[in-house]
Amino acid sequence: MTTIMTYVIPAGEFDRVEDEATNRMLVVPGSYQSVEQNPVGIFDMFISIQKGMINGAEIIFYLFFAYGFIFILTKTGVFNSGIGALVRKMKGREGLIIPAFMFVFGAMGAGFGMYEESYGYIPIMMR
């Protein structure tokens, strides 16, 4: 569908400037200009999938290993027994468990950019 749209939608671009306050590139309003149409061919469509996977290989393989690790912990019962032990130790203070996990995941996200990697924990935390 996207490949077909490269033949239909006119090509264009905006001028961009760097915002020194945030170090982000911002689009200049009203600066749209048409450029030469460069449609994507059928062969290029399949090559772009491969290029995208190569460019994202670090994240893709990290996710495979992270999800595999979580799967093994879940299937062997280690994760459930660990959560059970935590609940037993926090008897009477169970309400602190969720904020503690929120803090840990928030710190990991802010500290070293753990975003996609934490998706595997969501179904486990919902149990």
C-alpha positions as CSV (number, residue, x, y, z in Angstrom):
1,M,0.0,0.0,0.0
2,T,2.8,2.4,0.9
3,T,4.7,1.6,-2.3
4,I,1.6,2.4,-4.4
5,M,1.2,5.7,-2.5
6,T,4.7,6.8,-3.6
7,Y,3.2,6.9,-7.2
8,V,0.0,8.8,-6.1
9,I,1.0,11.3,-3.4
10,P,3.1,14.2,-4.7
11,A,6.6,14.4,-3.3
12,G,7.6,17.4,-1.3
13,E,9.6,18.6,1.7
14,F,9.8,21.3,4.3
15,D,12.7,23.5,5.3
16,R,14.0,22.7,8.8
17,V,15.9,24.7,11.4
18,E,17.5,23.5,14.6
19,D,16.0,24.8,17.8
20,E,19.0,25.6,20.0
21,A,16.9,25.3,23.2
22,T,16.0,21.7,22.6
23,N,18.6,20.6,19.9
24,R,15.7,19.4,17.8
25,M,15.1,19.9,14.1
26,L,11.8,21.8,13.6
27,V,9.8,22.3,10.4
28,V,9.5,25.9,9.2
29,P,5.8,26.7,8.7
30,G,4.8,27.6,5.1
31,S,8.1,26.3,3.7
32,Y,6.7,23.3,1.8
33,Q,8.0,22.9,-1.7
34,S,7.5,20.2,-4.3
35,V,10.4,18.0,-5.3
36,E,11.0,15.5,-8.0
37,Q,8.8,12.4,-7.7
38,N,10.9,9.3,-6.7
39,P,8.5,6.3,-6.5
40,V,9.5,3.1,-4.9
41,G,9.5,0.0,-7.1
42,I,8.3,-3.5,-6.1
43,F,11.8,-4.8,-5.7
44,D,12.8,-1.8,-3.6
45,M,9.9,-2.4,-1.4
46,F,11.2,-5.8,-0.4
47,I,14.8,-4.5,0.0
48,S,13.5,-1.8,2.3
49,I,12.2,-4.4,4.7
50,Q,15.7,-6.0,4.8
51,K,17.4,-2.7,5.3
52,G,15.0,-1.8,8.1
53,M,15.7,-5.0,9.9
54,I,19.5,-4.5,9.4
55,N,19.2,-0.9,10.8
56,G,17.1,-2.2,13.8
57,A,19.1,-5.4,14.4
58,E,20.4,-4.4,17.8
59,I,16.9,-3.8,19.1
60,I,15.4,-6.8,17.4
61,F,18.0,-9.2,18.8
62,Y,17.9,-7.6,22.2
63,L,14.1,-8.1,22.2
64,F,14.5,-11.8,21.2
65,F,16.9,-12.4,24.0
66,A,14.9,-10.4,26.6
67,Y,11.6,-12.1,25.7
68,G,13.4,-15.5,25.7
69,F,14.8,-14.8,29.1
70,I,11.4,-13.8,30.4
71,F,9.7,-16.8,28.8
72,I,12.2,-19.1,30.5
73,L,11.7,-17.4,33.9
74,T,7.9,-17.7,33.5
75,K,7.8,-21.3,32.3
76,T,10.2,-22.6,35.0
77,G,8.1,-20.8,37.6
78,V,11.0,-18.7,38.9
79,F,9.3,-15.4,38.2
80,N,6.0,-16.5,39.9
81,S,7.8,-17.8,42.9
82,G,9.9,-14.6,43.2
83,I,6.7,-12.5,43.0
84,G,5.1,-14.8,45.6
85,A,8.1,-14.4,47.9
86,L,7.9,-10.7,47.5
87,V,4.2,-10.6,48.3
88,R,4.8,-12.8,51.4
89,K,7.6,-10.5,52.6
90,M,5.5,-7.4,52.0
91,K,2.5,-8.8,53.9
92,G,0.4,-5.9,55.0
93,R,2.2,-3.5,52.6
94,E,1.2,-5.1,49.3
95,G,0.1,-1.6,48.1
96,L,3.8,-0.6,47.8
97,I,4.7,-3.4,45.3
98,I,3.2,-1.7,42.3
99,P,4.7,1.8,43.0
100,A,8.1,0.1,43.6
101,F,8.0,-1.7,40.3
102,M,6.9,1.6,38.6
103,F,9.9,3.3,40.2
104,V,12.3,0.6,39.0
105,F,11.0,0.6,35.4
106,G,10.9,4.4,35.4
107,A,14.5,4.6,36.6
108,M,15.6,2.0,34.0
109,G,13.8,4.0,31.3
110,A,15.3,7.3,32.4
111,G,18.8,5.8,33.2
112,F,19.6,3.7,30.2
113,G,16.7,4.0,27.8
114,M,14.8,0.8,28.6
115,Y,11.7,1.2,26.5
116,E,11.0,-1.6,24.0
117,E,12.8,-4.0,26.4
118,S,10.2,-3.6,29.1
119,Y,7.2,-4.7,26.9
120,G,7.9,-8.4,27.9
121,Y,7.2,-7.5,31.6
122,I,3.7,-6.1,30.9
123,P,1.8,-9.4,30.6
124,I,3.7,-10.8,33.6
125,M,2.8,-7.8,35.8
126,M,-0.8,-8.1,34.8
127,R,-1.1,-11.6,36.4
